[in-house]
Structure formats: structure tokens, C-alpha cells
Amino acid sequence: MKQIICVTVLKSITWLGVAGALSGVLVAAMAAPVVSGAGLATKNVATTFLDLPPAPREEPLSQVTRLVDIHGRTFAQFYEANRTAVPLAKVAPVMRQAIVAIEDARFYEHGGLDVIGTLRALLTNTQAGGIRQGGSSLTQQLVKNILVESSRTDAERDRARAPNMARKISELRLALALEKKYRKDEILEKYLNIAYFGAGAHGIEAAARRFFSTTAAGLTLTQAATLAGAVRTPYSTDPSLGDAHRAKLKTRRDLVLDRMAGLSLITQEQAARAKRSRLAIKLRPEPGGCAQSEHPYFCLYVHRELMTNQVFGGTPAIRRARLASGGLVIRTSLDPVAQKAAERAIRRRVAPMDTEVAAEAMVEPGTGWIRAMAASKEFGRNPGDSKNGPRTTFNLAADVRHGGGQGLQAGSTFKVFTLATALKQGWKFGDGFDTPGALVPGDGYRDCKGRPVNAPGTTIHNASGEGEGGPHSIETGTWKSVNIFYMMLERKVGLCNVVKTARALGIRRADGTPLREVPTFTLGVNEMDPLTVAASFATFAARGRYCRPLAILEIADRDGRRTRVSPACHRVIEREVADAVNHVLEGVFDKGTMRGQGIGRPAAGKTGTNNGYTSAWFAGYTPNLAAAVSVGDIRGSYKHPLTGVQIGDEYYGSVQGASLPGPIWVDSMSAALRDTEAKGFPGPDMSRFGGGHTPGLEEAEEREEREARGGRRGGHRAHSRRPGGLFEWLLGRPDRGRGQARARREHPDAGQSRGAPPRRARPDHPRASRDHPRVRRQRPHIRHQHPRPRREHRPDRVRRDRHHR
């Protein structure tokens, strides 16, 4: 090899001498600097080019990291340089010919130092009065790019680009070393992947996508000539910068076509026909980061998961660098059908400009795979960084650790943990007890440290106000979401036991702080995020197996090595207990607060309307999919309760779990499961859970039925117990919430015993007055969900055009 290089060098020096004889100017420009200007004695020339340094250090090229959905479609990407490296076999042959023709026509003939080509380029460029051909060999250009790419400091980058002969000689020596290390096709492949083409595109694959919305393998003659022409002056020919730059790019393209014809790579007719064509640039956007992602909230969750997981890198800096330049393909659990279903269901009812926000998360039972994350706000910063506007930087569907906010109190969705605890302890269907009209949690409540956490100064009322109470079973208490029944049931089974059940099912506060173990735990006083609640409810659908929410299924590195991420699941409750919970929660759709709102297949769930209408929830599931929807005011749920508000195109006297989160859930789940075969839940073990009894319940139900047949309306004894008449009774006097307001002041953990704010009617809305026949007076202290009446009888919702807001 040394003999070959020596011959190459001697031939080169001979040609320098010949050139000097032919042109003193060129010898002065080329030979003199090489021999003397760089401080090299003639006798040391051979040593300089024979004792070569090692090939330049090559750092892995910065490449795009892509997030793809379950079908492999990219929905987000991260990069420092927009580059996707491809093998030479995936580059169109015409592209290889074009780049060699214009940059180094003798590439396959020389050994890295092409003196003949260099002198020819100098002659041509001198005669033309401008740059017509390249002087450096393609291998030399690769060396320069490698040195720039691997530079760690600005000073190193400046040295790699310095316009002096010392750098040129060093570059020549490294080029010879590179020719010893790689075959010609390997050098060409590396050059095509490292070169900058303009418009933010690094490498031929990114350039093909950016300039023409195609791939490197699919480039045509005119497209290949355009990109080959762009390499020499990528900034002055950047087509994204305007018509003047495109004109320069076309001139360069035509030059490449002429060069290819001159080398007989194409015919003169082909060149002439191609030169008559337009550039036909089809600039394809290459967004980077979650703000420009098609599904930003899911993207943000994955990003935060990667940035906080040491498996992805030992330090945050390493993790950031790997994400930005690692060239990874991260396959996620995102299901585009479910994602679009959630986005559309929310968008249909809640507008981005509304201060009230809705968020939803969908989780697959048995795997924990997150199928969708959506919110009513667009992701990003508002103009002027305003706090209010159509955008938000919070991931409203997730917890603080994954970019979310503080969460919203989950309301009566937490009653399911008390229900599961009771069934686990041996309660049967039909078991229950008589409940009073009010409850003071003054004794019997201890947290998991054994400390009493009673609230003797607080009075708990049912969501229907100061009703008389009465007998309830675990079914009727759940279907009607009776606060006092669940407060008493929690005391009977043990507050700590309920907390332990919730924790086992993955319940953690959205802000990461410890759960508040207070008497009103079962009424949902802890702030939650939709994803955590959805994953918890998915446990019941999976018959007692809890799976940690999972967004990443597989990571493939730039070399094709794949690392799969397995679901993290374990059993937390017995199958039979989960089946029993499902049996009770199915009744919410046909006998309880979601009566009349179904998805055409077996489903179970629980509404949640927080004290004072500060937030509203619905969480539900089928055997295939679980989802949770939350609604609250982004400015602060306590300062801005969901009463007397317009959300989207509708006016709400009050927002309850069944009036807005419920319909969003129904629409999104129906669409998400449209191509999934319907399955039912396994039936409960009646030998274990059947046979319970609640004294007086049967008589109370018979009495209510008689009253219903008798047509009594408005009497609060009749309608406080009958779902069909409950809503009408709730439209009574507006002054009954004062006792709850006092309770809220006395004990902040009183949950749904707190009073609701007064009803706020919008003065600019002509139909918001109490006298309007479609808006009846509401009882503002109603704090819980109720059976949804037929639409024409919904006095708390008034359709209004958006321009009235």
C-alpha cells in the first residue's frame, strides 16, 4: 500500500511540475505552497505523505429520533440535525452519479489526492470567472465534514474550516488515510449521509424528504441534479429562503446536468429536457419536539418518561443527547383510532378558548398500554405568554412528573375503592344499612398510621342536600352515589383499608405528595389526573391485575438493535372481587347516574361531581379499554366552579359528571371501539356475593314506586329516593346550601359536604335569566351527579351560538 501511495504522490508531484511548466500562475498557486509555504522541505514531501496519521475520529452522526404509533407511523421527532442515515443501496443510482459528476468526477480513479482533477478545476474556474467545478476530492470533503461533525468546541470547528494551506495539507493526509481504511462505495455512502444540503436537511435521505417529499431511493434525474447542485453552496441555494435562492439553485442544477452529459452519464437530449423543467420543490415540514407534534400530549408523556428514566441514560444530559441525536425509533402504544376519537369527542364539546378544560386518557386493561391522551387546549405557549388563551404547556391528562398540573379532585369516582374493599371483606350484593339525613364524622376514622382523623365539626350531607336519608344497599348506594352511605361504609370497612386498596390500584396524587387520609377520602378529596384514574379503573376490567401505565413498547437504535419493554402488571385484588365490582358498576349505566347514556356494549363506570361543582369526572371501562375524563377550570377550580358557565356552544347551570365528562366518555369510547368486537364481563360468583339483605330497603323501594305511579312531583320525600324524580326535586329552593358552606369553612377536608357557590348567570346571555322558560332556578348546593333526563328536559343546559360568549 505504501508503494501505491508513493507512486500516487510522485505522480502528483510530477503533474505539479508539468502544470508549472504550462502555467506559472497555477504552479505558484498550488506547487509553491505545498512545497515551501507550509514549511516543508522538498526532501520531506514523501515523508509527509507516506507516514500518514490515523483516519479521523468519527463520532456517530447526529440523527433524528422518531416516535411512532402502533402502526409505525411517525407522530413526533426530536433532532439536533435533521438526518436519517441510509445505506448506499437505498440511494438512487442517478443521485450517486450526479454527486460524483459535479464534486469529483475521477472519484473512482484517484487515491484520495486528485491533483489532475484539482488542476483541471482550477483551469475551468479561472476561465469561467467563477466556481464551475470542485477542487477538493470527495474524500477530502468527507474528511472536512467529519472534523466539523466531531468537533466538541467552537474553536475545533473553526480549525476544521480554516481557509489556510496547513489545514489543506492535514486534510489531504487524512483523506489518504481514509482511502486506506474504506472502500470507495463506503466513502461515498458516508459522504452522502454527512453532507448538508440546505433547508435544515443533513444527509441525502433528509434532503430528499425536505426538498421533494420523497426518499433518497425515489429521486429522479432532475431531483438528483438539484440536490447535487445544492451541496456546494447550501445556504445561498436554500429553497426555503425565497425565489432568489431558488433561482440560484436552478442554475446549479443545470450545471450538474451539463456536467453529467459531458461525462456521458446522460444524453444531451436528457439534459436539455431536464433543464427545461421547473425545480418542482415540494418543501415538506420537518417539525421537531412535542409542540409541533400531531399528538403533543402523548409526545410530552413519552418525552418526560425518557428524561426521567435512568435506563435511558445515567444523567439528564446523556438522556437529552441520546434523544436529540441518537437516531432511535421509539415505538409507542398510541392507537391513532383511539387518539382521534378522544380528541374529537373533547373538541365537540369544549373549545380551546374556554377557561374550562377537559382532558382524557385511555388505557388498555391487562397491559397498561396508554392508547390515547387528549385535552381541549392546544399545546404550547399563548401569545405574550398569557396564562389564559387557547394553549397550555401543561399535560392536562397526566401527573406533574409527566408534565401535568396539580390535578383535580376526583369526586365520587373514589367510591369504587370503598366498594372493592367492602366486597373483599365479605359484603354481599344487597347488603346495606339505614342512613341518616346528615352525618358528623366525629369518630371511627383512623389513617394508616393509626391516628384518629375524625372531623367532629363537620356535617356531611348527600349530594341532594339535606335529604332524609333511608336504607341503601351497596348497589343502590353506588348507583345513586349516596355520600352518607359511603362515608358510613368507609368507616365500617376501615379508612386505612380503603386507602390501601386505592394505593394497590395505582392511585397517587397528581402532584406527587402523599394521599390525604381523611374521612372524606371516599368522596374524592385527593387531586388526580385522568391517566392515573383510567389505569386504576382498568384494573377491574383486567379482573384484578393492575398494570403500570406504559407508553413505550420498543426502542430500536441506529444499528437496528431492538429493546422491548414488557408490561409491568401484578394482581392486586382477587378475580372474584373484581367481577363483583364490575357487576355493581354496570348498573350505573342502566339504573344510576349515567342512565340513558350507553355505548352499545357492556360497560361499567362511575361518575364524580366534586363538592361545589369545582370539578367533574367520569371514569369507565369495557373489557377492552378504560378511560377517564376530567373537567375543571384552568384558572383554579375553587375560585372558578363549574356553575353558570358556557362551555363550547352550550350553557350549563352546573356541570356534573353525567352532563359533560360522561358524554365525552361515551362519544370517545364508542368511536375508539368501533372496530373492536364487543365482549361482556364475567358474571359474579353469586355463591360468594349473593344473598345480602338491607332492612327496610324493599319497603322503601315499593313506596317510591307507588309514589311514582301516583304522579307526585316536587315532594322531596318521594323524589329524594327515586332516580326518575330526583332531578325534578333538585330544582327546588336555592337557599339550602348554607349549612354546607359553613361545613366547608369549618373543615377543609369535608369533601362533598362543602357548600356550592351561588349560581352565576351570564348577564349578556338573553336566555340565562331565571325567568326564561328553558332555564329554571337551580339548587346551587347540589354537589353530585344525578340521572340524566332527556335532552328536551335539561333545564341546566342551554344551546347558544359561540358569538354570544
N, C-alpha and C positions, 0 to 999 in steps of 0.2 A: 504494500500500500504506500510506503514511503517513497518507493521508486516512482509510482504513478504520480503522486503529488509533486515530487521533484520535477518530473517531466512537465507536469502541468504548469508549475511555477516558471520553469525555464522557458517553456513555450510562451508564457505570458510576458516574461521579460523581453524575449526576442521580439514579440509583437509590439511591445512598447518602443523598442529601438526602431523597428520598421515604421511605426507610426510617427516616431520623432523625425525620421528622415523625410517622411511625407508631409508632416505638419509640425513645424516648430512650436506652434501655439499649443497643440494638443500635448506635445511632449512636456512643455512647461507646465501645463495644467495637470497632467497625470503622472508622468515618469519622475519629474524632479521632486515633487512632494513625497512620493513613495520611497525614493532612494535617499534623499537628503533632508527634505523638510521635516520629516518625522524623526530625524536624528539617527537614521540607520546607515551605517557604512555599507558599501556595496558587498563586501565580503560576508556581512551578517544577514543579507537578504534571504539566502537559502535557509539559514538557521531560524529566522523569524517565521518562515512558512513551513518548516519541517517539524520543529519542536512545538507542536500545537497544544493549546490548553484543552482541558476537558470541554465537552459540549456544554452550552449554557444550562444553568439550573432551570428546570421547567416546573413551575407551580401548576397545580390543577387549574384549568381555565374556569373563570367565573361563569356559571351557567344559571339559567332560570330554574327555580323550584316551582313546581306546579301542584295545585290542589285539584283533584279530580273527584267526580261523584261516583256512585256505584257503577255507572256505565262507562267510566273512563273519560268523561267529558270535563275539560278544564273549566273551572269557575273562578279561579283566583291564581295569581302567581306573584312570586317575590324574586327580585333580582337586583344585583349591583350593575351587571351588564346584561342586556337582553341578548342572550346567546343560548343556543341549543346545539351542541356538537353532534355531528353526524359522520359516519364513515364515508370514505370516498365513493364507495359503491352506491351511496344514496345521493350523489350529486350528478346531475345530468351531464353526459359526456360533452355536450356543447358548451356547458359552463366551464368545464376543465380546459377545453380548447381555447375559449375566449380569454380566460385569465392568463394562460401561458402565452398566448399570442401577443397580448399587449404589455405584459410585465416581464417576460423572459422567454423569448421565442426559442432560444437554444438551451432551455432548461434541462432537457433530457440528454444533452450532449456534453455540457461542461461539468467540472467537478466542484462547483460552488463558487469559483472565481472566473467569471466570463469576461476576459479582457476584450475579446473580439466584439462581443455584444456591447460592452461598455463604450468602446471607441466608436462603434457604429452609431450608438445612441447619441454620443456627443456630436458627431458629424451631422446627423439628421437634425438634432435640436438646434445646432448652430445655424444651419442653412434655413430652417423653418422660422427662426426667431422666437421659438417657444418650445415647450415640452411636448414632443411628439412620441418619444419612446423612453422607456425607463433605463436608467444606467445601472442600478443595483440588480444583482441576480435575485431570483425569487427566494433563494436560500438566505441571502443576506437580509432581505426584508423580513423573513421569518425570524431571524436572529434579533433584529431590532424590536419586533413585536414581543418576542419572548422576554427581552430585557425590560421593556416597559411594563409588561404584564406582571412580571415577578418583582418589580421594584416595591420596596416597602416604605420608602420615603420620597418626598418631592425631589430631593437632591439626587437620588438614584434615578428617578425618571428623567430629570433634566440631563444627566450624564448620558443616558441611553439615547437621547435625542440631539445631543450637542452637534452642531454643524462644523466639525473640525476633522482633520485628517487622522489624528490619533484614534478617534472613535471609529473611523472608516477602516483603519488597519486592524483594529481589535475585532471589528465586525467581520472582516474578511477571514481572519484566523478562526473565529468561532464558526463561520459558515463552512470552512473546510472540515472542521471537527464534526459538525453536524452531518456533513455528507458521508463521513466515515461511519457514523452511528446509524443512520436511517437510509432506507431505500428511497428512490425518487418519489414514488407514489405516496409514501408515508410523509415526506416533506410537503408535498402538495396538499395532502389532507390536512396537515397541521396548519398550513398557511390559510387555507380556505376557512378553517374554523376560528382562527385567531384574528383575522383581518377585520378592520372597521369599515363599513360600507356607507355610513351616514344614517341620519334619521334615527339614531339610537340603536341601530342594528349591528351587533357584533357577530361575525361569522355568517357563512353563506345561508344557513337554514333560516336564521332570524331575518336576514336581508330579504330572502325570497318571500317570507311571510309579510314583512313590513312594507315592502315596495309593491308587491303584486298579489298579495293574499294567496300565495301558492306555496309549494315546498321546493327545496333545492332539487329534488328529483324531477319535478314537473316543469322546470324552467324551459322556455322556448328560446330560439336563437336571439330574437330582439331583446328579450328579458335578460338573457345571459350577457349579451353585449353591454346592456345598460349597467348591470352590476359590475362587470369587469371594468367599465369606464369610471365607475364611482370610487374605486379603491384608491386611486392616485390622489384625488382631491375630495375626500368625503364631506368636507364642510362647505366648500363652495358649490358642490353639486347636490346638496341635500334637498330632495324634492319637497320636504315638508316646510321649507322656508320661503316658498313662493315661486312665481313664474320665472324670474331672472335666474334662479338656481336651476330650475328645470331646463331652461334653455341651454345652460352650460352642460347639464347632464346629457342632453340630446347630442350636443357637439361631441362630447366624449364617447357616447355610444356609437356614433357614426364613424369615429376614428377607429374604434375597435373593429367594426365591421369591415372597414377598408383594410385593416391590418390582417384580419382573418382571410380576406380574399387574396391579399398579396402573398400569403403563405399557402394558398391553395387549400385552405381548410373548408372554405365555401366558395361558390362560384361568384363571379362578378354580378350575375343576374340576381342571385340570392341577396347579395349585399345591397344592390340598388333597390330591390323591393323592400327589404327591411328598413333601409334609410328613409323610404317614403312614408313609413308608418309612424303613427303617434307614439309617444312614450307609453301611453296607456297605464300610467301609475294608478294603482288602487291601494292607497295607503290604508293599512289595517291598524287600528289602535292596539297598542300593547300595554294595557293598564297594569300597574303594579301596586300591590298592597290591598288591604281589605276595603279601603274607602272606594276603590274602583272595581271591586268585585261584584259579580252579578248577585251573589248572596252574602252580603257583608257580615251579617251576624254569625252565620255559621263559620265563615272565614275567620272572624275575630276569635271565636271559641277555639278553633284549631291552632291559631297563632299563639294564643295565651297558653294553651296546653303544651305546645312545643317549647315555649320560652321558659316555662316553669318546671319542666321535667328534666332531671339530670341524666336520664337515659339518652337524651338527645345531645348532650354535651355537658362537660363538667362545670362550666361557668356560663353566665349570661352572654358574655362576649363571644365565646365559642359557638353557642347556640344561635346567636344572631348571624354570625358569619356563615355558619352552615346553611341556615335558611336562605340567606341572601345570595349565596354563590355556590351552593352545593350541587345544583343540578339534580335535585331529587324529584321524584314523582310520589306524592303522598295521596294514596287512595283513601278517601273518606267514606263515611257511612251515609252521606247525604243522598236522599232519594229525591230526584227532581220533581216527581209527581206529587209527593207529599209536600215538598217545599213550596211549590207553586200553589198548591191547594191552601196552605196556611196563609201565604202572602195575599192571595185573592180574597179569602174569607175575611181577613182583617181589613184590607183596603176597601171592601164593600161597605163596611160599617163605621170605620174610624179613619178620619183624614189626617195626613201628616201635619197640617197646621193646627189641629186640635191640641189643646194642652192636656187633654185626657189621652192616655196612651194604652194601647192593647199590645200584648206580647203572647206568643205561643211557642211551645216546644213539643215535639213529637218523639217518642222513644219506642223502640221495638221490644216487647216483652221477651224475656228469655235470653237476650243478648246484650241489652243496654245500648244498642246502636242508636245513635241520635239520627233521626230521619229528617228533621226539619227544625229550623229556628227562625222565627219571623217576628217583626214588630211593625207598628203603624208608622213610626218615624223612619225617615231615610237616615242612613248612617253617614256621619260627617259633621263638620262644623257649620254653624249658621253664619250668615254674613255678619261681619263685625264681631264674631264670637259671641253673639247674643245667646242668652240662656234659653229664650223662647223662640221657636221657629219650627220649620218642618224637619230639622235634622237633630241628631243627638250622637254623642260619642260613646254613650253607654250601651252595652249589650243588654238590652232590657229583658231578654229571655234567659239570662244566665246570672250567676252569682258574681260577687266582687272579684274573686280570684280569676274569673274568666272575662273580666272587663265589664261586668254588670254594675248596677247601682245597689242601693240598700235593700231593695225588695219591697214587697207589700205584705201586710198581714193577711194570712191565708184564710181567715174566717173559718166557716164550718167544714171546710174540706178536712180539717184535723179531727173531726168526729170519727172518721174511719179508723183511726188508731185506737180510740177507746172501744169502738165496736169490735175490732180484731182482738183486743186484749180480753174483752168480756167473753167472746166465743172461745178463746184459748183456755180461759179459766173454767169453762163448763156451762156457760149460759146457753140456753136453747131458744130456738125460734118461738116466739110467743111469750117468753119470759119478760117481765117488766114490773112496774110498780106505779103507785099513785103519786102524782106530782102536785106540789102546791102552786099557787099563783105567783109566788116570788120565793127567792132563796137567798139566804145570807150564808156565804161560805165561811162560817166562823170557826169550824173545827173539822178535823178528819183529813186535812190535806198536808202531806209531807213530801218534800223534794227527795231526790235520790241520795242526799247526804243525811237523811233522817230529820231534817229541820222542819218545824211547822211553818207553813207558808199561808196560813189562813188569812182571810180578809173580812174580819167581823164588821167593818164599817161599810161594806159594800152590799148592795142588794141587786141580785140577778133577776132579770125578767126575761120572758120569752120574747122572741122577735116580734110577736104580735102585740106587744105592750103588756099591760097589766091584766092578763087573762086569768081565768080562774084555775087553770091547770086541769088535772084529771089523770086518769090511768093511761099509761103508754107502755107498749112492748118495745123490744129493740128494733122491730120493723117499723112500727108507726112513729116511734121517736126519731128514727133515721129519715123516713120518707118525708115527714113534716119538719125535720130539722129542729127539734124542740130543745131549746137551750137548757132549761132547768132539768129535763130528763137526763141530758148528757153530763151536766155538772154533777148530778147525783150518781149517775152510773160511774163516772170517773172516780168519785170518792169511794164507791163500793169496790171497784177493782184495784184501786190504788193509783194515785197520781204518778208515782215513780214507775210503776209497771207500764202505764200508758206512754210515758216519756221513753222508756226502754224500747217499747215496740216501735215508736216513731224513729228512734235512732237506728234500730236494726233495719228499717226500711229506707235508710239513707237520708233521713231528714236532718239537715244542717241549716242554720240561719244563713241568709244570703250574704250578710256582712262578715261571716266567719266567727262571730262571737258565740259563746255558749247559749244553748237554748234557755229561754226563760221558763223555769219550772214553777208556775203559779197556778192557782185554782182554775183560771180561765184558759189553761193550756189547750183543753179540748175545744175551745171556741176559736182557736187560731190566732192568738195574740202575737205569735212569732212571725217576723218578716221573712218571706220566702221568695224564691224565683221560680218561674214556670218549669224549667228543666228539672230541678230537684223534685218538685211535686209530681211531675209526669213520671219520672223514674221510680218514685215511691209507689204510685198507683199501678205502674206496670208490674210490680211485684205480685199483686193479686191476680193479674191476668196470667202471670207465669206460674201460678199455683204455689206461691210462697218463695220463689227464688228471686232474690234481689241481685241486680246486675248494675255495677257502676256505670254511669253514662259514658259512652265511648264514641268518639268522633273519628278516630284514625284506625283504619283497618290494616294498612300495609304501607311500608316505606321502601321504595326502590331507589338505590343510589345510581350514580352516573355509570357504573360498570354493570348495572343490571342485577346486582345482588338485592334480594328482597328480604325484608324483615316483617313478619306478620305479627299483628297484635291480637291476642286472643281475648275474648270476653272475660271479665272478672266477675263471676257470679257465685253465690253461695246461698244455701237455704237459710231463711230467717224465720219462717213460720211453717207450720205443717200444711200439707196439701189440703187436708180436710178443712182446716180453718179458713184457708184462702177461698176454697169453694163456697163455704158458708157466707163469707163476706160478699163474694160475688152475687150470691143468691139474694142477699138483702139489698145490695146497691143496684141490682137490675130493676128493683121496684121503684127507684127514683124516677125512672122514665115513664112508667105507666100508672103509678099510684102517688107520686110525690111531687117535688118541686119542679121537675122537668116534664111533668105530664103533658103529653101532646107534642113533644119535641123528640123525635127519634131519628135514627139514621137507616132504618130499614133492615137492620140486622141486630143480633143480640149485643147489647152494650150495658155497661154499668158505670156509675159515676156519682159525684157528689157536688152540689152547688156550695158556694161560700160567699155570703154577703157580710162584709165586716161591719162592726159597730159604727154607727153614724154614717154609713154608706161611704166610708173612706176608701174602700176597695171592693172589688167584686171578682169572683173566681168561678170557673168550672173546671173540674178535673174528671176525666173519664177514660174508658178503655174498652177495647174488644180483645179477643184472644190474640189478634194480630198486631194491634197498635194501641198505644196510650198517648194521651195528650193533655196538657193543662194550659188554660188561658187565664190571664190576669188583666184587669183593667184598673187604672188609677190615674191620678193627676200628676204629671211630671214635676209640677212646681212644689209638690208636697201634699200628701194625701190628707193630713189632718187639717191643714189650712184650707184645702180646696176639696171638700167632699163631693161625691157624685150625686148631687141633688140640684134640680132645676138647671140642667145643663143641656146644651145641644152638642151632640157628638155625631160627626158625619152629617148626614142630612136629616137626622131625627132629634126631636126634643124629648128629654127624659125628666119626668118629675123626680125619679130616683132610679139609680142603676143597681139592679140586683143580679145575683148570679145567674138566674134564668132569663134575664131580659137582654143582656148583651154578651157576656162571656159564653153563655150556653149556646145561643145561635151561631156564634163564631165557631165554636167547637163542632156543632152539628154540620155546618157547611164544609168545614175543612176536613173533617173525618170522612164525610160522605164522598168527597172528591178524592181524597187520598187512597181510599179503599175501593174505588170503583172497579178496579180490575183484580181485586183480591176476593177469593171465594169466602163466603160468609161461614163462620163457624160459631157454634154455641159454647157456653161454658159447661164443664162437667157438673152434673147435679150434685147437690149437697148430700151428705150422709145423714139421712133422716133418723137412722137408729141412734146416732150420736146427738144430733141437733134438733130433732123433732120432739114434740110433746110438751113444750113450755106453756105457761099459763100466767096471765096477768089479771088479778082480781078486779072485777068491775069493768074491764075493757069491752067485753062483748055487749054488756048492757049499754055502755056509753055509745058504742057504735050503732046499736039498734035505735037508741034515742035520736042520734044525729040523723039517721036515715029517715025516721018518722018526721022529724022537723024539716028535712029537705023535701020530702013528699008533700008536706003541708004548705010549702011555698014561703016559709018565713024568710025574710030578707032583712038584714041590718041588725037583728038581735044578736048581741055579741056572744051570748052563751051558745047559741046554735052555731054560729059561724066560726067561733074560735076553734072548733074541733073538726069541722067538715071542710076538706080541701076545696070543694066546689064553691062554698060560700065564704071561705076565709078571706078571699081578696076583697069582696064587697064590704065585709065588716071592717077591713083595714082602712077603708076610706072614710073613717069617722072623724071625730073632733081632733084638731091639730094640737091640742094643748096637753096631750097625755105623756109627753116625753120628758116632763120636768124632773120627775123622780130619777130617770136615767141620767140626765145631765148632772144632777147632784152626785150620783154614784160615780160618774166619771171624774169629777173634781176630787172626790174623797179618796179614790183608789185607782191609780192609773192602770192597773192590771186587770181591771174589771171586764175586759173584753167586750162582749156584746151587751153588757149591762149598761154601757155608757150611752148617754143621750145623743140623739142626732141633731145636727144643726137645723135651723129653720129652713123651710123650703124657699129656694131662690128662683123667682120667676124673672125672665128677661123682659125688661120694660119695653124693649124695641120690638118685641115679638107680639103681634096683634092677637095671637091665639094662646098666649101664655097666661092670660088673666084667669082668675078663679071663676069668673062669670061665663067664660066661654064654654059652650056645651060639651066640647071634647076634652076639656081639662078640668077634672073635678078636684075638689080640695083633697089633699093627701094628709095622712097622719105622718108627720116627719119623724116620729120616733120609731117607725118600723125599721128594723135593722136586719131582716133576714129574708131569704128567698121564699117565694110563695108560688103556688101553681100558676102557670102562665095562662091567662084567659085567651080567648080567641081574639084575633088582631083587632076586629072592629070594636071590641070592648076594652081596649087597652088605654085607659084614661091617662096613664103616665107617659105615653109616647105620642108625640105629635109630629107628623111629617112636615118638613119645612124646607124650602129651597135654600141652597147654600148662601145666596146673596143676602139673606135676612140675618146672617150671623153678626 
